[in-house]
Amino acid sequence: MDIEKYRVKSDRPIQLADFNTSDDTKPDEKELEEKLLPEAVRTLKDLHLKLNAEEEKGILVVLQAMDAAGKDEAISYIFSNLNAQGMKVLTLGKPTDRELSHDYLWRIHDGLPARGEIGILNRSHYEEVIAPRVHDILGDEPLPEELIDEEIWETRFRQINDFERYLSENGFPVVKFFFNVSKEEQRKRLLERMKDPQKNWEFSFSDVEEREHWEDYQKVFEEMLNGTSTDHAPWYILPADDEQYSRYIISEVMNGLLKELDPQFPVISEEELGKLQEYIQKLENEGKE
């Protein structure tokens, strides 16, 4: 699989419409479900265990999309297999009054990983360059008026890029996934969710209402992807109509990043090894009594 074709290059502006929401070149569905995806997740589990044990670097994963695009399912299918002690997930909704009283990056700090952890932002700081633009509500926030000008979105792109560079340069690389779902596929998934008693509890009426702004969202997404995909924090555009294949792409991107980081299990010193053998012998002797 050519991972690079899903990556937004920092030096090549893209048009979101050029990225398919479904990929005809994807592997056979049976091979994907029974072999490729399980193997990729097992590899990710092994690499994450080393990352967690080494405690030198962490990874921040950003998941961004329209509703029903597959973010929650990706977290459940992929990341729930990893060591819980080395995972952190933060799901962001509409900002609270307390969050609005701080800078717009403040509220993601609880979701940032420690060394040895993978932190996942289910929605993220990118909400602050999406919804306020689509609905023109930035003026409703407690911001100084002099900060709200025609350059504010470019300013926020720069601030986000600087923040993500700061994380990367301090041992916390950032990788971002945009779930590119079609309007028709979203319609089907929303209907399925609404009609299923085991799923409709998570349905929000705003999910349907936001579809009225579909084209506005696509335009804002495109500008966001072009303005914030960098070498140190790239965006990957997933063909999100293909749920299993999107999960496979995420797993392979994560595996590639972890292999670059090359985490290793800590080496036990001679002194500790001797003590380890002593305690092994002690416990084995207890079993003979």
N, C-alpha and C positions, 0 to 999 in steps of 0.2 A: 504493500500500500504506500502510495506517495503522500506522506503527511504534509509535505510542503504546499501542496495545491490547496489546502484548507487554511493555510496561514496567510494573514494579511501582512504583506511586506511594508516596511516603514517607508521605503522609497518609491512605492508604486501605488498611487491612489486607485481605489477599487470602486466599482458600482455594485451595490448589494444585489441588484437584479441579475448580475452575471453569475451569481453563486446559486446553484440549484438547491432546492429544498429536499430533493431526493436524488440519489446517485445511482445511475444505471450501471456503473462499473463496480459496484460493491460485490463482495463475495456471495456465493450461494447462501441463502438464508439458513439452511440446515447446518452447513459447515460453520457459519458465523456463530450460531447459537450453541452448537454442540462441541466445537473445537476451538475456533479462533478467539472468541470472547472469553470463555473460561480460562484458556491458557494465558491470555493477556492479564486477566485479573489475578491469577495465581502469581505471575511474575511481579505484578505491582505489589501484591501482598508481601512477597519476599524482600523486595527492594525497600518497601516502607518499613519493614521490621528492622532493617539495617540502619535506615535513617533515624528511626526512633532510638535505637540502641547507641548510635554514635553521638547524638545530641550536639551536632556541630552546625547544621543548617536546617532551615524549615522552608516550606513551600506554601505560598498563598495561591489558592485557586479561586477564580472568579467565574460565576455562572450567571449569564444575563440573557433575558429573552422576554417575549410576550408570554401571557398566561397559557398554560397547557402545552408548553413547548417541550417538556420532558426533563426539567431541571431536577425536581424532587425524585423522579424515578431513576435518574442517573446516579444521584447520591445514594439511593437505596440499593441499587443493583451493583454499583462499583465500590463505593467507599465504605459501605457497611461491612464489607469483607475484611477491612483492614483492622489492625490493632487499635482498639478504642482509646487506649492510653495515649496514642500518638495522633489523635484526630480532634478537630475542633470544627463545629459547624455553626454559622450564624446566619439566620434568615431575617432579612430586613423587609419591613413593610413601610407604611406611611410614617414619616418622621413624627415623633412625639414632640410636645411642647419643650420638654427638657432637651431633646436632641437639637431642636431648632435654636435653642439658646446658646449653642456652641457652633464652632466652625463645621462645615458640612462633612469633613473627613473624620470628625470626632467619634461618630457613632459606630464606625467599623473597627475601632481599636480592640474591642472585646473579642472580635473574630480573628485577629491576627495570630499567627502561629508562634509558639515558642520554638527554640532549637530542638529538632527532633520531631516536630509535628508537621502535619499538613492541615492548614486552615482553609475552610471552604466558605466563601461568601455566596449564599443563595440569594441573589440580587445583591447589590453592592453600592459603593460610592458612585457608581455610574448612574444610579437612579437620579442623582442630582444634576445630571446633564441630559436627562431624558424627559421625565414627566413635567418638570417646570417649563421646559421648552414647548412641549406639545400643548399644554394647557395654559401657558402664559401666566403662571401663578407665582413667579419669583418675587413679584412686588408684594405678595401677601406675607412673605417671610420677614422676620425682623432683621433685615440687612440695612446697613447704611445706604442711603440713596445714591451716594457718589460711587458705590461699587456696582450699581446696576446700570450698565451701559451696553452699547452694541458689541463691545469686545468681551463681555463677561464669559461667553462660552469658550472662546479661544483661550482666555485666561485660565479657566478651570481645566481645560485640556492640558495646558502647560503645567499647572499645579499638580494634577494627577500624575502626569508623566514624571515630574520631579519626585513626587512621593514614592512612586513605584521604583524609580531608579535608586532612591535612598534605601528602600527595602532590599533590593537586589544587591546593592553594594555592601550591605551589612549581613549578607548570608541568607537572605530570604527571597529567592527568585519568585517571580509572579508569572502565572500562566492564566490566560483568559479564554473562555469558551462562549461564543454567541450561538444560541440555538435558532437557526434560520428555518422557521416553520412557515408553511404556506397558510393563507387565510382559510382555504377549504379544509385543510387537515385540522386546523385549530377548531373550526366549526364542528367537525365530527367528534373531536375529543371533548369539547365542552358539552355537547349533547349527551355523550356517553356518561360523562360525570354527572350531569343534571338528572339523568334518568335512573341512575344506579343508586339505590338507597344506602349502599356502603360507601359511596363516593360523594353524594350530593351535599353532605355536611360541609365539605371543603369548598363548595362552589360559592363564588361571590358574584352578585349581580353586576358589579363593575367590570367583571371579565367580559361580559357581552357588550356593555356600554362602551368599553375602550375600543371595540372593533370599529366603531364609527370613525375613529381617528387612525385607522390602519395605515393609510398612505403617509400621514404625518409622522407616524412612528418609524416607518421604513426610511424616510428621509433623515430623521434624527439619528437613527441607528447607523446609517451609512456615514454620516459626518463624524459620529463618535468613533467608529472603527478606523476611519482614515486619520483622525486626529490623535488617537491614543494607542495605536499598535506600534510598539517600539521593539528594538532588538532585545532589550532587557525585560520586556513585559508584552509579549506578542498576543494578538487575538487569533483564535482559530474559529472559522465559520463552519458550523456543523450542518449537514443536510438533515435537519431535525424531523422531517417527515419519516425518515428511516430511523426508528428509535434504537434498535439493536446496533446498527452500524455506527450511529453517533456515539454510543457507549464504547464501542470498540475503538473509535478514533480517540476519544478522551483517554482511554486506558493506554493506548500506544503513545500518545503525546506525553503522558505522565511517565511511562516507562523510559522513553527517550531522555527526558529531563533528569530522571533519577540516575540513569546510567551515566550521564554526563557528570553528575555530582559524585558518583562512585562512592556511596557510603559503605563503611566497613564495620563489622562487629569489633568492639574494643578488644584489645589483646590483653590477656591476663598475665600479670607479672609472675616471675619465678616464685616470689614469696607467696603471692596469692594462690598460685597453682599448687604449691606444697600444702597450704592450708586447706584448699579445696579437696585434695586427695585425703587429707586427714579427716575431714568432716564426712566425706563419702564413706570412708571406712567405719567411722563412728556410727553412722546411720545403718550401715549394712550389718554391723555387729549387734545393734539393737534388735534387728529382725531375727537373729539366731537365738536370742535369749528365750 
